[in-house]
Amino acid sequence: MTAARHRHCSILLSGFALAALATSAMAQQVSREQDIVDLRLGQRILVDDGSCPAGQIKEVSGARMTATGILRVQKCIPRLGPKKK
């Protein structure tokens, strides 16, 4: 493999890695917790169901693996942007 081609492949792989990180950093938002179908380990989903105090939103995350699947953890976190419908 030539040096130029090796450099091109490295740049391309770096771009894919950055895209994957950016996608995982943005949390998905749903209106009901029942809408969460396949929660992955480490994934965070915002649930706007009105169960948290004003100015906060529920965050459901895949915390750890258990014998029966992924353990879900719920907590209220500050709402960072305007409420989405």
DRENMI-259755 format. One line per field, with one value per residue (C-alpha): x, y, z; residue in three letters; residue number from 1. Coordinates in pm, 1 decimal. Each point is the difference from the previous one (the first is absolute). Last residue first. Layout:
c1 <- (X,...)
c2 <- (Y,...)
c3 <- (Z,...)
resn <- (ala,...)
resi <- (NUM,...)
***
This chain:
c1 <- (-4361.0,348.3,55.0,269.7,356.2,208.2,-261.6,174.2,14.0,-254.5,120.6,-77.5,230.1,-70.1,179.4,79.8,-89.5,-135.1,334.9,102.3,197.5,47.6,-134.9,-209.9,-128.0,-338.0,9.7,-315.0,-27.6,40.0,-109.5,-322.1,22.2,24.7,-290.1,-112.8,52.0,294.2,228.7,364.5,197.0,353.6,193.3,278.3,-105.4,-264.9,-372.7,-198.5,-368.4,-38.9,-352.0,-132.8,187.6,-236.6,64.3,328.9,333.6,325.6,315.6,271.5,341.6,-36.1,-32.2,300.4,215.9,-97.6,72.2,340.6,87.5,-113.3,215.9,301.8,-47.1,1.1,308.3,185.6,-103.9,129.8,330.1,47.8,-74.8,257.8,260.9,-45.9,-142.1)
c2 <- (1837.8,112.2,201.5,263.3,-98.9,-126.4,-165.1,-73.2,-372.3,-232.3,-356.2,-346.5,-304.0,-293.7,-333.8,-166.0,-366.8,-281.1,-122.4,361.1,244.7,352.4,355.7,36.1,351.3,165.9,377.8,173.4,373.6,303.4,364.8,-72.6,-313.5,-345.2,-231.7,216.4,-272.9,152.9,-304.2,67.1,-303.5,-87.4,-296.1,-144.3,-362.8,-2.2,67.2,-183.5,95.1,337.2,112.2,-134.8,283.5,244.9,331.9,-95.5,179.2,-138.3,128.8,157.3,-117.2,-333.8,168.9,225.9,-294.1,-203.4,292.4,50.1,-368.4,10.0,305.7,-163.1,-304.1,221.4,190.7,-323.0,-145.4,312.1,-14.9,-365.6,89.6,277.9,-222.2,-272.0,-339.0)
c3 <- (2053.1,99.0,318.3,-45.8,83.5,289.4,220.4,328.7,88.9,159.1,47.1,-132.7,-11.7,-229.5,52.8,-334.3,-36.6,221.2,137.1,56.7,-211.9,127.0,-4.7,-315.4,49.0,49.4,43.2,125.9,-71.2,223.8,-8.4,187.7,214.3,-162.7,-96.5,-292.4,-261.1,-185.7,-2.7,-88.1,-115.9,104.8,-143.4,217.1,-61.0,-268.5,38.7,-266.5,22.4,169.6,-95.1,332.5,173.9,-164.4,-179.8,-164.6,-29.4,-140.0,160.7,-212.3,116.7,-179.3,-337.7,59.5,105.8,-306.2,-231.4,161.2,-50.6,-363.4,-65.4,163.1,-223.2,-310.9,113.7,67.6,-337.4,-180.8,193.8,-99.1,-361.8,4.6,167.4,-259.2,90.0)
resn <- (lys,lys,lys,pro,gly,leu,arg,pro,ile,cys,lys,gln,val,arg,leu,ile,gly,thr,ala,thr,met,arg,ala,gly,ser,val,glu,lys,ile,gln,gly,ala,pro,cys,ser,gly,asp,asp,val,leu,ile,arg,gln,gly,leu,arg,leu,asp,val,ile,asp,gln,glu,arg,ser,val,gln,gln,ala,met,ala,ser,thr,ala,leu,ala,ala,leu,ala,phe,gly,ser,leu,leu,ile,ser,cys,his,arg,his,arg,ala,ala,thr,met)
resi <- (85,84,83,82,81,80,79,78,77,76,75,74,73,72,71,70,69,68,67,66,65,64,63,62,61,60,59,58,57,56,55,54,53,52,51,50,49,48,47,46,45,44,43,42,41,40,39,38,37,36,35,34,33,32,31,30,29,28,27,26,25,24,23,22,21,20,19,18,17,16,15,14,13,12,11,10,9,8,7,6,5,4,3,2,1)
***
